[in-house]
Amino acid sequence: MDLGSNRLNSCLDFALAHVDSSLDSWKNVIFMEEQQFALDASGLVYRCRNFHSFRRHAVSVLGCITVDGPREFLGWRFAQPHRPVCCSSAVKYWFESQLKIRCIPWPSAAEQFLPMKKVWLKVEEELNYRVFDGVNLVEDLWSHVSEVWPKVTNDTTVRNAIFEIPERCADYVNGHGIVE
């Protein structure tokens, strides 16, 4: 079996395990993901993967969301996306030993199930309504991200994105493919 087949099988296994999950089962889950935002020459903000190419005009943001916003995390589970910052053994150990939060294994190719994707799209959309004309564009970008984050995470975007997980799993199971 090649690497692509392994990834597809791990996504299918994940989808099958969560397709019938109740909405309540996601209420005590913390979703975390890192995203980079960069400014192009025209001042347009976009999400980028190659942070090092845009280092002079980019910021990296580590975002965490829950259905009901921040609160006491005793007895919670952590949805651990397959990103170096999120899935290292040190991060997993810290969550489990210090916070008593169990990590949920998340397949490497299962980003389509992550609710953070919709949150980052909303942040990017909100940032593009802003004007960046400063000498220090990185500080301006970080300041705007800091202002936009509470607005985006306090609206229905987060709840809807999390509550769509079982539906996205069902779509994946029924179509055996990528769900956008």
Helices and strands as residue ranges (DSSP letters): H 3-18, G 23-26, E 29-39, E 45-48, G 51-57, E 58-65, E 77-80, H 84-87, H 89-98, E 102-105, G 111-113, H 116-127, H 137-153, H 156-163, H 165-175
